[in-house]
Amino acid sequence: MDAVIAPLLLVAFVLLGGLVACVGRRPSPARALSRRHGEHDGRPVALHTLGNALGLTAQISEFGATLVSVRVPDRLGQIAEVTLGHDDFRGYVEQNPYLGSTVGRYANRIAGGNFTIDGQTFQVARNNNGQHLHGGVAGLDRRVWSSQPVREGDAAGVRLTYVSPAGEEDYPGTLTVYVTYLVPADRNEVRIRFEATTDAPTLCNLTNHAFFNLAGGGEILRHRLELFADRFIPISESLIATGERTPVEGTPFDFRRPHTIGERIDAAHPQLVRARGYDHAYDLGRSQGCRLAARMTDPESGRTLEVLTDAPGLQFYSGNFLDGTVQGRWIKPYGFRQGFCLEPGLFPDSPNQPAFQRAGYPSGVLRPGEKYAMEMAYRFGVA
């Protein structure tokens, strides 16, 4: 029954949006609907659908606070799915390489899975070739969150909450995490706000790990990227940040002017060889408030995606480790370089990189009485 209800809800959202647009009045407030997504460890899991009159719909699951789906129009008004994901709940439980997930406690990699806070060393899972990745074996992406609908002005949204107990994935401190998704009435945008507090010193670096394909299928090599950063973070052979912030000038990492993803991805640059493509953080500068970090354009459909954030870093990943083993909502499994990620956050391995801290960037340590906060937005349009 759920498999039938989901597309019907999306059709209803689109028809209502078209009616409002034809009338020509100010867009009506964005809308929200909820239904059952599935069940995990005996707990029901809800799926929230947010939509506006301009043609955008987004779906968010309580499992992993996951952005399950985003559908937006192209330059001809044709609406299509632009994220990689699963049509059924079991896919997220059994076969999900972070598709749309909220990842943490520490998103990205930590060298050797160890870090030191106030002289005490902690060892967390080494779940990725000897390194710690995205919070461990069962990070925030594998947890069932609680949720409640919210409204901010004309924007419809959902606020998800998870309390990660001390010792979960061997992290110190109890971390209380909030993720709020909002869809405004007046633009095709998904806003995401991350907040967290702790009762003992710990690490916190959260992000959303949506995979996008603005064409709705095929390789992403013809997508055109602008990324507004003068420096990127080189990686070692084990894909760990070296602590350097290297100028992009004269390298295949310079996207300050538009380039297609495929134009230089196979160049014999040692950084591209190590990562099998792009899987690098970019230095956006110390916090300047929410600003435009990157813009991606698909020349075929005309769809554009802008990423805005107040985070100091942005990880650009070109889907180098999609290997055809994950069967998602496409007819064929997701393959090499068929999706991309633009993930705001702190630099990888920040707790172990004093050079970042000397340059004024956060260490990733969160203490009692402090509040972790990061905002980002996926803004869609056409060109």
Summary of the structure (lengths in Angstrom):
residues: 383
radius of gyration: 19.9
end to end distance: 37.8
largest distance: 64.2
contacts: 1349
relative contact order: 0.15
helix: 14%
strand: 41%
